[in-house]
């Protein structure tokens, strides 16, 4: 099995398991799901550093977009706290 196939399977399993766990605890806020998914995706991507240079560049772009979305979610949460 190639490394990118293991990456995709690992990511799918981790995200599915996270969904089941969060749903079983009764979380219904999308920002919690998104934040946990982004953290898991970034951590798993760092574990699979042995991609080809082209795939690595693509994953860096995707990671940047995910991180930007994470910062938007954090910014919205901070704004809600400040507003009271």
C-alpha positions as CSV (number, residue, x, y, z in Angstrom):
1,X,0.0,0.0,0.0
2,X,1.4,3.4,-1.0
3,X,2.0,6.1,1.6
4,X,-0.7,8.4,0.3
5,X,-3.3,5.6,0.5
6,X,-2.4,5.0,4.1
7,X,-2.7,8.7,4.7
8,X,-6.2,8.9,3.2
9,X,-7.3,5.8,5.1
10,X,-5.9,7.0,8.4
11,X,-7.4,10.4,8.0
12,X,-10.8,8.9,7.1
13,X,-10.7,6.6,10.1
14,X,-9.6,9.3,12.6
15,X,-12.3,11.8,11.4
16,X,-15.0,9.1,11.5
17,X,-14.0,8.1,15.0
18,X,-14.0,11.7,16.1
19,X,-17.4,12.2,14.7
20,X,-18.8,9.2,16.5
21,X,-17.2,10.3,19.8
22,X,-18.3,13.9,19.6
23,X,-21.8,12.9,18.6
24,X,-22.0,10.4,21.4
25,X,-21.1,13.2,23.9
26,X,-23.9,15.3,22.4
27,X,-21.9,18.1,20.8
28,X,-23.9,19.9,18.1
29,X,-21.7,23.0,17.4
30,X,-20.1,23.0,14.0
31,X,-17.1,25.0,15.2
32,X,-16.1,22.3,17.7
33,X,-16.2,19.7,14.9
34,X,-14.3,21.9,12.5
35,X,-11.6,22.8,15.1
36,X,-11.0,19.1,16.1
37,X,-11.0,18.0,12.4
38,X,-8.4,20.7,11.5
39,X,-6.2,19.8,14.4
40,X,-6.3,16.1,13.6
41,X,-5.7,16.7,9.9
42,X,-2.7,19.0,10.5
43,X,-1.2,16.6,13.0
44,X,-1.7,13.6,10.7
45,X,-0.2,15.5,7.8
46,X,2.9,16.2,9.9
47,X,3.3,12.5,10.6
48,X,3.3,11.7,6.9
49,X,6.2,13.9,5.8
50,X,7.5,11.4,3.3
51,X,5.3,12.4,0.4
52,X,6.7,13.4,-3.0
53,X,7.7,17.1,-3.2
54,X,4.6,17.8,-5.4
55,X,2.2,16.1,-3.0
56,X,4.0,17.9,-0.1
57,X,3.4,21.3,-1.7
58,X,-0.2,20.5,-2.3
59,X,-0.7,19.4,1.3
60,X,1.0,22.6,2.5
61,X,-1.6,24.7,0.5
62,X,-4.4,22.6,2.0
63,X,-3.0,22.9,5.5
64,X,-2.7,26.7,5.0
65,X,-6.4,26.9,4.0
66,X,-7.5,24.7,6.9
67,X,-5.4,26.8,9.3
68,X,-6.9,30.1,7.9
69,X,-10.4,28.6,8.5
70,X,-9.4,27.6,12.0
71,X,-8.3,31.2,12.7
72,X,-11.7,32.5,11.5
73,X,-13.4,30.1,13.9
74,X,-11.2,31.3,16.7
75,X,-11.7,34.9,15.8
76,X,-15.5,34.5,15.9
77,X,-15.3,32.8,19.3
78,X,-13.1,35.6,20.7
79,X,-15.5,38.2,19.3
80,X,-18.4,36.5,21.0
81,X,-16.5,36.4,24.3
82,X,-15.6,40.1,24.0
83,X,-19.2,41.1,23.2
84,X,-20.4,39.2,26.2
